Amino acid sequence: MDLVFPHTFVPWFRSVAPYIHAHRGKTFVVAIAGELIAAGRLSAFAQDLALIYAMGIKVVLVHGFRPQVEEQLAAKGHVSRFSHGMRVTDAVALDCAQEAAGQLRYEIEAAFSQGLPNTPMAGSQIRVVSGNFITARPVGIVDGVDFQHTGLVRKIDATGIRRAVDFGALVMLSPFGFSPTGEAFNLSMEDVAASTAIALQADKLIYVTEVKGIPLDPTDPDSDIDHELALADAEKLLASLPNPTQPTDTAFYLQHAVKASKSGVDRVHIVPFSVDGSVLMESFTHDGVGTMIVDEKLESLREATSDDVGGVLQLIEPFEKDGTLVTRDRTEIERDIGHYTVIEHDRVIFGCAALYPYPEARTAEMAALTVSPHVQGQGDGERILKRIEQRAKSQGLDSIFVLTTRTMHWFIKRGFVQVDADWLPEARKRKYNWDRRSQVLVKKLT
């Protein structure tokens, strides 16, 4: 083993621990496009989903089958028909869809049955359960187009699905539904996934798709991805887009994401299957790799409370160990938590700083300014600094100061100037560690 490996693995594993704790016992609906399977990525995806399952997360998997149905139709010399972004399912297309669904269910069950030694599936025992959980209704005739056997979700058997996942099974749903009279309807994976997530009030709905996510500029295919989109902004964007006709259209997945978010699903994600491990990265890292739609922005900059003591301790511990920060014990942080400002994302603290006022000298010390290494370089340190400055101004103070041994240049770039340690307020000077030889930097508040 590479001797450096533990030094990279351990900090990384600790950084994902808050997400593991937060997700345990939660319900994820994961929807995969048929293109993922056609691209040969099913085995790797199954391994990633097995890891999620092993962390105590309840999983409902919905699969699509567009390319597989196309392949079946081509083999029979039958031409596909689409309208309004939906397949027109005649009798031949229905047969092809049923054949494709049967084959894919077999392949998916086989993928989750892998248990070879020295693979992520070793020791896993995942029971895949499927059944007639979906009641459907026909689309009918729209603008003169008879969609025949194409349907929409009428009802999801949420009780039956919950019983299965509570029993420890992974529930798999195919995009098929049946009417009360037993008639079969071809559904869309996107509709099934959104309807299932809504019925279960799932904690996450994750679309694993052929698109990267929602672009910042929908008119530019090379635009960067918007990693977090508030529901209100998503609705505005959707209203400005033309009706989708292709899965690669921005509105195609967005319309279902908005529907689910408006109906109470906490987090809806659109992630690319082309990125290896995209579901894991989206679920267990700060920024993820795709787009997340939420009812409200998850990132907040606020004053700390007693509930944040553990998060602050975990954040600053590595910096205390390497000497960047002065060591503070839990009792001290619990006592002083009211002095702290924190920045969090999805209930995970990734930045903090404390403000200790010296009103007799009309100044205050900013201490323990910390930003997680995993998100450094994104301006969060400056955001915390500005919040600390605002707190100091609101207390009628004229300046703030910091003591640092390693980050002097960062502060100088942001308006601090170096002064002699004798400048410090008398109360702070008595606690100054002359052996540590920290640099004192001051910033005037205007």
HELIX and SHEET records of a PDB file:
HELIX    1   1 PHE A    5  HIS A   23  1                                  19    
HELIX    2   2 GLY A   34  ALA A   38  1                                   5    
HELIX    3   3 LEU A   42  ALA A   54  1                                  13    
HELIX    4   4 ARG A   66  ALA A   75  1                                  10    
HELIX    5   5 ALA A   91  ALA A  111  1                                  21    
HELIX    6   6 ALA A  158  ASP A  166  1                                   9    
HELIX    7   7 MET A  189  LEU A  200  1                                  12    
HELIX    8   8 LEU A  231  SER A  240  1                                  10    
HELIX    9   9 THR A  250  LYS A  262  1                                  13    
HELIX   10  10 SER A  278  PHE A  284  1                                   7    
HELIX   11  11 SER A  306  ASP A  308  5                                   3    
HELIX   12  12 VAL A  309  LYS A  321  1                                  13    
HELIX   13  13 ARG A  330  ASP A  336  1                                   7    
HELIX   14  14 ILE A  337  HIS A  339  5                                   3    
HELIX   15  15 PRO A  359  ALA A  361  5                                   3    
HELIX   16  16 PRO A  373  VAL A  375  5                                   3    
HELIX   17  17 ASP A  380  SER A  394  1                                  15    
HELIX   18  18 MET A  408  ILE A  412  1                                   5    
HELIX   19  19 ALA A  421  TRP A  423  5                                   3    
HELIX   20  20 GLU A  426  LYS A  429  1                                   4    
SHEET    1   A 8 VAL A 128  VAL A 129  0                                        
SHEET    2   A 8 LEU A 170  LEU A 173  1                                        
SHEET    3   A 8 LYS A  58  HIS A  63  1                                        
SHEET    4   A 8 THR A  27  ILE A  32  1                                        
SHEET    5   A 8 LYS A 204  THR A 209  1                                        
SHEET    6   A 8 ARG A 267  PRO A 272  1                                        
SHEET    7   A 8 THR A 291  VAL A 294 -1                                        
SHEET    8   A 8 GLU A 228  ALA A 230  1                                        
SHEET    1   B 2 PHE A  82  SER A  83  0                                        
SHEET    2   B 2 MET A  86  ARG A  87 -1                                        
SHEET    1   C 2 ILE A 134  PRO A 138  0                                        
SHEET    2   C 2 GLY A 151  ILE A 156 -1                                        
SHEET    1   D 2 ILE A 141  VAL A 142  0                                        
SHEET    2   D 2 VAL A 145  ASP A 146 -1                                        
SHEET    1   E 2 PHE A 176  PHE A 178  0                                        
SHEET    2   E 2 ALA A 184  ASN A 186 -1                                        
SHEET    1   F 7 GLU A 299  GLU A 303  0                                        
SHEET    2   F 7 TYR A 340  HIS A 345 -1                                        
SHEET    3   F 7 VAL A 348  TYR A 358 -1                                        
SHEET    4   F 7 THR A 363  VAL A 371 -1                                        
SHEET    5   F 7 SER A 399  THR A 404  1                                        
SHEET    6   F 7 GLN A 439  LYS A 444 -1                                        
SHEET    7   F 7 VAL A 417  VAL A 419 -1                                        
END                                                                             
